Amino acid sequence: MKKIYPLSGFSVLGLGVALCQAFLAPQAEAINYYVSTSGSDAYNGTSISYSAPNNGPFRTIQRGVNVASGGDVINVRGGNYTESVFIQKTASQGSPLVIRNYSNESVVVECDPTKWSTFFVDQSTWIQISGLALVRVTNTTFDAVYIGSSVGITVTNCDISTNTGPTSGALFAGSSSQLSITGNRFKDNTVWTMQIQNCSNSRIENNQIERTRNTSTFVLTGGSSISNTVINNTFVDNYLAPGGGQSVIFVLGVGAGNVIQGNRIYNTSLPAGDVSGNASTALRVSSSSDVVVRGNTVSNYQFHGSVDFSSDNPAYIITSGEGGLTGSGIAVNGGVGAIIERVTVENNIVFGAANTGLGVGFANNSIIRGNTVNSSGQYGIGLYGDANNHSVVTGNVIEANTSCSN
C-alpha cells in the first residue's frame, strides 16, 4: 500500500508567505523620458524642460535608450537629430520599451554618416518605435531600420525615406519573430523597401510603399519564414530596375503558412527595351509551398520609355511610354526539380498586365479559384511546366486579354 506523506506546516506556511510577498511586492513605475534638440545628455531626462540643477530632457535618443527599461517611454520632441540609435534591450509584451514622437511633433532622425543604420535593433524583445521620420542612410551596407535576432519589435506610423546606400534598403529584419510593421510610409528608397528573412509569426500591414527603385520592392525569403501575414499594403509608382526577375512583391523559398492578402499594386514601371523584363512580375511566389495569395489587386503594370529620377517628377516616369509586352501580374512557380505544393491563389484581380495576367507552374495540389483577369497583353491564366498535378482551377473570370487566346 502506497504511503502518503502529509505536507509539513512549515512548507505550507513558507509557500503562503512567498506568494503574498510576490503579490505585494512594489512594482517599478514606468518612467517617461524626454529628448529635445535643446537638451543635454548630462540632464536626467525626466523633465520636458530644464530646471536646476540637472532636470531636463536628454539631447540624444541614444541616451534615452541607454537608461530606459521595459515599460518606460522615450518621448522625442520635434526637430532634426543626426544619430544612429543602437538598441539591445529586453522588455516584455505587457511592458514594452516605447520610443515615440512627443505629442505628434515632427521628428526627423537622419543616420549618422559615420555609422550604420538609423535604428539598429539587435537581440532585443518588445520594443516599439513610432511616429518618427527616418531618413538618409547613404554610405553603408546596413538599412535605415535593421532588426536582427529579436522578438516583438513594432515599427509603426513612421516615414522611412530617401535611403540610398549602395546595398542597403529601408528596413531589414532577420531571424526574428512576432514583428509588427504597420502603418508606415516608405518612399524614395533604393535596393529594396523591406526584406523580411527567416522571420516568423510577423505582420506587415497597411504600409504605403512608393517610388522604390530596384529589382524588387518587398522581399519575403528564407526557409524559416513561417506564418507571416503581408496584408493590405499599397505599392504605387515603383520602378523596377533592369536585372531580370523583377518583382514588386517577391516571396522566395519560404516555409509554410505565409499569407499574402489584400495588397494593392499599381502604376509599376519597367525600363524600356529591357528584354529581361519579360520575367518581371508584380507579385511573384517562387519555390515556396503552403502559401496563400488572396484578394490582391494588380493594375497598370507596364514599362515606359524612360525614367526621370528628378524630384519634380513625383512618379519618376515621363509620360512618353513605348508600350510593349513585358510584365506579368501574378506568378506562382516552382521549377524543374523544385516542385511546390499546396498553393492557394484566390479572389485576386489583375488588370492591364502587359504579359500574362496570372501564371502558375510546377505547382501540385494547388487551388486557383475566383480570380479575375482582364485586359492582359497575352494570356489571362497560364498553366505551365511538367507538374501541375492534382490542382483545381475553378470559378475564374478571364476576359478581354487581347494578344493571345485565353
Helices and strands as residue ranges (DSSP letters): H 9-24, E 32-35, H 61-67, E 73-76, E 79-82, E 85-87, E 97-101, G 102-104, E 107-110, E 119-122, E 127-130, E 133-135, E 145-148, E 154-156, E 159-161, E 171-174, E 180-182, E 185-187, E 194-197, E 203-205, E 208-210, E 213-214, E 216-221, E 229-231, E 234-236, E 239-240, E 247-252, E 258-261, E 264-270, G 275-279, E 281-286, E 291-294, E 297-303, E 328-333, E 340-341, E 344-346, E 349-353, E 358-361, E 363-364, E 367-369, E 372-374, E 381-384, E 392-394, E 397-399
